[in-house]
Amino acid sequence: MNRLEKRLNTLSPGILSGIRRGIEKESLRAQSSGTLALTPHPEALGSALTHPHITTDFSESQLELITGVHTDVNSCLAELTQIHQHVYRSIGEEMLWVGSMPCGLPTDETIPLGRYGSSNIGRAKSIYRMGLGHRYGRRMQTISGIHYNWSMPQVSSEEYFSLIRNFRRHSFLLLYLFGVSPALCTSFVEGRQHQLQVLAKNTLYMPYATSLRMGRLGYQSDAQTTLSVSYNSLDNYASSLEEGLTKPYPPYEAIGIRNPGGDYNQLSNTLLQIENEFYGTIRPKRVIHPGERPLHALRERGVEYVEVRCMDLDPFEIIGINAKTIHFLDIFLLHCLLTDSPPDTPEEIAAIGRNQDRVANRGREPELLLESTSGSTSLKKWAAEILEECVPVATALDAANIHKPHAEALTAAQEALTDPKLLPSARMLQKMATEFSNSYTGFIKTQSIQSRNTLLNLPYPEPMAARFKRLAQDSVQEQSRIESTDTMPFDIYLKNYLSADKLNV
């Protein structure tokens, strides 16, 4: 019996069944033509500032749907489905774009920023998005994905950071298995340099790509590579992140905090305006109090859960993800938690970044090599070793489940590793080729319409409709309450919020 199995044996069925999960799913609102909807956040969805389940991400046109916390996979997916049902009954003829890479986009400056009202916190959220647009361009911010929030009882901050280090080492496997963004609309890269190949009119791709969203064209930042963030401990992580939050960065100083007219360009001139600007495949998280900085919450009360951020929207699924994928994520995360996790180094952190880029852009390339601590390693060999180590983890998770969903999810992953044609990125390119003349927009638009029709045809009982109507009304009232009780001038509010003192315990 190896150390992984010994550690598994120390976990009671109650702890394993106590895994808690939640989903945050981003999607652009699109018109029937396959272009971005430029309409405001629909009134029927309530306040994007205060609604517990429906908000916006970067753009006014980019919805973010949020489930509660669930110990049951099916109840989590059922709630996400119900939120989708309400959204579709509130957005008229528009649809949710089911691909991670955006629909047809207008010029960069006309992509609408999220708006959250006149309160101090609402203004700060909009200015933060203005800053993101200045720093990275608005088009990049329209990429959408799924964030998977995960926790397990009796896990310490130290153990969560151990999980995170292993996750970062091995997350190339998730990009390979679940990446579904091998192609994109040309409007996304208009005016930018890139190495994509022409697949068809208005469609670019890379032949062996899995997840362009997670490659150099996606959520990557050359500026942030100057931050060598260590995950060896909460103190190491917090200290390295604090530097990015407090040290001015010359290119962002050049943008200026305000424009000549006095309006804000960005919240600050530091490398990171706030903690959420730091990109990564996974984050340590903690529920924060009103007005509290996330870094302060982590330092004071420790890690509460992890947020997996590397999952593409699956256009073959009406809500972007299915139970089999979630079951595999649970296996993978538990494996990351229980296996030995040596400290990271600046050299390994750089290699992890290079591996991510290789798999995102060339993951299905035969004999692709990655960098491991033991030298150059075949992706397939490394992935097969990880999946084999996951067998006892899946067995333990299935011990109390008649249908063995974890074993089935692991078997599906092993089959996809053996036969890349089964991968969703390959299936997407194949379907584009056979049915849509290799058009990215044509394929995703059709999938979006089908998902819309399926969700609209699901039963939508009156109690569900009444509940969502009440949530929307309550959120609007709560936004009004926040706005009416704001007394502090915004400049003072922002200075206080961004104070370095707010980052420390």
N, C-alpha and C positions, 0 to 999 in steps of 0.2 A: 504494500500500500504506500503510495507516494504522499508527499506533504499536502498536495491539493485535496486528496481523498480524506486524509486525516482531518483537515480543517472542515471539510464538508460534513464529516461525521459528528463534529461538535455543534452543528446547527440543528436545532429542533425543528420539527415540522411546522410549529407555530411561527418561528422566525422566517422560514422559507415562504410560508403562506402569507406572511405579513409584508411582503414587498409592496411598496406604494408607488404608484405611477400616475402621471398626468401628461397631457399632450397640448402643445401650443402649435397651431397650424396656420401658416401664412398663405394667402392667395390673393392675386390681383383680381380686381373686378374688370371684366373685359366686355366689349361690345360684341354683338353677333358677327361683326366683320373680322374679329380677331385682333382688334386694336384696343389700347388702354381706354377704359371708361374714365372720363375726366369730371364726372359728376361728384358732388360732395358726398360725404358719408351719409347714407340714407337715414332720415329721421326715425323711421320705424325700428332702427337698430339701437336707438337710444344714444347715450353719450359715450363717445370713444374714450373719454377721460376716466369714467367711473363704472362702466358696465363690467360685471364680473366675468363675462364669457365672450364678449364681442368688442374688440377694439380695433385700432389700426396700427400698422407697423411704421415704416418710413413715410409712406405716401398716404394721402387721403383716399387713394384708390386701392390700397393694399390692406385687406382685412386680416386680422389675427383672431383666430377662434381658440378659446381656452377651455379645457375641461377642468372639472374639479379633480380631487385626488381619489384614486381607486385602488383597492386591493384585488379587484377582479378585472381581467383584461376585457372581457366582453361588455361589462358595464361601462368601462371607459370608452370603448368604441361606440356603444349605444348613445352615450351622451354627446360625443362628437357628431354623430349622425343627426341627432335631434337639433343641435345648434345649426348644422348645415340646412336642415329642413326649414328652420325659421328664417335664416338668411335668404334663402331662395324665394321665400314668400314676401321678402321685403325689398328686393332689388329689381323688381320689374322684369324687363327683357334682358337685363345684363346676366352674365354668367361668371362663375369663378374659374379662373384659368388654372387648369389642373397640372401644368408643367412648372418645374422649378425655374427654368429660364423664361424670361418674360415674353408677353405677347408683343404685337407691334407697338413700338413706343414712339411718342412724339419727340420733338427736340428736347434736349436735356432740361432746359430752363422752364419748360412748360409742364413737366411732371409735377403734379401738385403735392406739396408737403402736407403732412398730417396736421390738422388743426384741432385744438383742445380747449378753446374758449379763452376768456380774459383773465382767469386767475393766474397767480404767480406760477404755480406748478404747470398749468396749461401752457403759458407763454414759454416757460423753460423747455418744455417738451418740443415745441415747434422750433425754437431757436436751435436746439440740439440737432434737429433734422436739417435745418439750414446749414449748420456747420458741416454735417456729413456730406451734404451736397457740394459745398465748396472744396472739401478735402478729397473726396473720392469720385465725385460726379453723381448725379441723381440716378442715372441708369443702373449703376452697380447696385444701388440700394433696392431696386425693384425685384431682385432675385428673391425667390420664396423657398421655404423649406419647412421641415417639421422639427420641433424641439421636443425631446422626450425627457421628462423629469422623473428621476428614479431614486428611491431610498429603500433602506432595509432597517428593521429594528436593531438596536444595540451596535451601531457602527459609529466609531469615533471619527473625529476630524482627521487624525493621523491615518486611519484606515481608508477614508475617502480619498485622501491624497495619494495613497498607495494605489488605489483603484485608478485614479486619474492618470498616474504615470504609465501604468500598463495599458490603459485605454489609448493614450496618445501613441504608444509604441505599436499597437495592434489595430488601430482604427482604419488602416489601409484596407483591412478585410471588409469593413462595412461599406466603404466606397466601392469596392469590387463587387460585393454581393448585391447591394441595394442602390448604387448610383443609377440614376435614370435621367441624366442630362448630357447625352453625347452630342447633341446638336442644338442650334439656336437660330433665332431670327436675326438677320443682318442688322436690323435697326439697333440691336443691343451694342454692337461694336462700331457703329458709324463714327468715323473720325478718329478711331483708336488703332494703334498698331496691334497686330495679333498674328498668330501662326496657324489660324484655322484654315481648313480647305473648303473650297466651294463644293457643295453637294447638289444644290439645285438653285434656281432663282430664289433669292431672299432667304436661303438656308446655308449655314456654314456648320462644319462639324470637324471632329478628328476621328479617324477610322476606328481606333481602338479605345476611344474615350469611355469612361464610365460616368464621371460627374464633373462636367465643366464648371458647375457651380462651385465646387471645392478646389478648383485649379487656379492658375494665375489670373484668369479673367474674372473669377468670382470673388468670394469674400476673402481676399488677400490684401495685405497692405505692406508695401515696401518700407514705409515709415515705421510700422510696428515691428519689423524685423530687428530694429535697433534695440528693442526691449527683449532681453534674454530672460524671459519669465521662468523661474524655477518652481517646480511643483513638489519639492522635497519636504516641505512643511508649510503650514499655514503662515508662519512668520516669514519664510522665504518668499512665498507667493505674494503676501500683502506688501512686503517691502519693495519688491521689484515692480509691482503694479502702482504703488504710491509714487514712485519716481516718474512714471508716465503721466500721472495725474497732477503733478506739482511742478515739473520742470518745463519751462517754455521750450518750444520746438521752432527753430527759425523759420521754416517754410510756412508754419501756421501763424507765426508772429507777423509775417508779411501779409497774410490775409487781413489781419486786423480784427479786433473784437467787434468794432462797429464800423459801419460805412460812413462816408462823409456827411450823409444826411442824418446820422445819429441812430439809425436802426442797427440792430445786432446782426452781425455776420455769423457768429458762433458764440458758444458759452464762454470759451477760454482759448488761450493760445498755447496750451500745453499739448503734448503728444496725444493724450486722451482727454476729451472734454469731461466725460464721466466714465464710470467703470464699464458700462455696457458697450462702449466703443471698442473694447479690446476683443479682437476676433480670436476664435479658437474652436476646436472640434468638441470641447467639453469644458464646462465651468463648474466650480464649486459654488453652491448657492445657499441662501438663507432667506426666509421670509423677513421683510424689513418692516419697521414701524413707520408711520407717516413722517415724512421729512428726514428720515434716516438715510445715511449713505450705505450702500451695500457692503463696502469694505469695513466700515465700522461694525456692522451687524456680524460679519464673519469673525472679526477680531474679538468681539465681546461674547458671542454666543456659539461660535464654531459652525462647522458645515452641517447643514440640515439635509441636503440632497444634492445630486449632481444633475446638470442639464446637458444632455447629448444634443449637439448642434449640427451634426454632419449628415443628417438624413434628408435625401431629396424627396419631393412629392412624387408619389407613384401614380402616373397618369392612368394606369390600368385599374386603379381602385377609386371608387366614387368619392371617398373621403381622404384619399391620399396615402393610406396605410392600412394594413390588415393585421389580423390576429397572429398569423404565422410570423410576420416580421417582428411584432412585439415580443413573442415568445423567444425568438432568437436573440433579441436585444437583452432580455432578462438573463438568458444563458451567458451571453458575452460579458455583461456587466458583472455577474457573479463570478465568472472566471477571472476577470480583471481584479476583483476584490480579493480572491483567495489564493492567487498564485504569487510567488515571490516577486517583489518589485524593488529592484535596486535603485539607488538615487540616480536622478538624471544629471547630465553634464551639459555644458554649452555645446559640446561637439555632438552629443546625441540629439539635443534639441534641434540643431541645424539639420541633422540627417533625417529626423522625423519630418521636417518641412519638405525636404527633397523627395522623400518617399511619398508623401501626400500628393505632391505635384505630379510625380510619375504615374501613380495609380489613377488620379483624376483624369489625366490626359491620355494615358496609354495602358490602362489597367488590363485590357483584354489582349494585349500584344503577346504573342507566344514567347515563352522564355524570358519574360520581363524580370529584371534583377532589381532587388532592393538592397538598402544598406542596413545591416544588423550589427549588433555588437561583435559578432563573430566574423564579420566581413560581408562580402557580396553574397546575397542569398536569393534563390529563385522565389518569386511571389508564391507560386503554387506549392512549393515545398514548405515554405514558412506557414502559409495558410492552412495546409493539410495538418501540420503539427498542432496548430492552435485548435482546429476543429476536433482533432482526436482527443486533445486534453479536455475538451468540452463535454465528452460523452458522459463521464460520471456526474457532471453538473446537471445535464439534462435529465439523467436518471433520478437524481435527488429531487429535482423540481417536479418530476412526474410521479413521484412515489404515492401521492394521494390523489392522482387524477386518472380516471378510467381511460380517457381518450388519448393519453400520452401526447399532448400537443407539443411539448418541448423536444421530445425525441423525433417527432415528425418534422419540426422546424429545422433541427440539426441535420437530419438526413437530406432535406431539400437543399440546404447550404452545401453539403458535401457533393451532391449531384451537380449543382451549378458550378462548383469548382472544377469538377471533372469535365463538364460539358458547357463551355462558355455560351453556347447558343441559348441556354436556358436563362441567362442573366437578363434582367429587365432592360439594361442598356442595349444589349444585342437584339432583344425582342422589339424594342422601340424602333431601331434602325431598320429591322426587317419589315415591320409593318408599314413604316414610312415608304420603303422602297416598293412594296407590292401593292399598296392601296392608295398612296397619296403622292405619287411622283416625286418622292424624296422631300416633300415639303414639311418642315417642322410645324409651321403655323397651321397647315391643313390637318395634320394629325392631331395636334393638341386641341385645336378648335373642335374637331369632331368628338374627341374624348370628353371635352368640357360640356358640349351640348348633351351627350349621352348621360353624363353624370347628373347634369341639371334635370333632365327629364326623369331619370330614375328616382332622384330625391324628391321631386315634386309629386311623384306618383305614390310615394310611401304614405301610409296612414298618418294623419296629423290631427289627433283628437283634440277636442275643445280645451280640456285642461292644460295640455301642452301649449296651445296657442295663448291661453289666458296667462299662463306663467311667464312666457317670454314677453308678452305685452306689459305685464306688471314690472318685470325686470327693466325694460326699456324706460318706462315712466319713472321708476325709482332712480335710475341712473341720471336722468335729466334733472330731477329734483335735487339729487346730491351734488351735481355740478353747480347748480344755481346756489346751493347752500355754501359751497366752497368759495364761489365768486363773491357772494354777499358778505362773507366774514373775513375776506382778505383786507388787512389794514396796512400791511407793510409795503412801502414803495418797492417796486420790482428790483431796482438796482441794489438795494440793501438786501433784499431776499436772496438774490443771486450771489452776492458777495459772501453772505453768511453760509449759504449752502455749499459753495465751492471752497470754503476755508479749509486749509490743511488740518485744522483742529477737528473737523467733522469726520476725518478718516481714522482717527485714533480713539482708543478706548479711554 
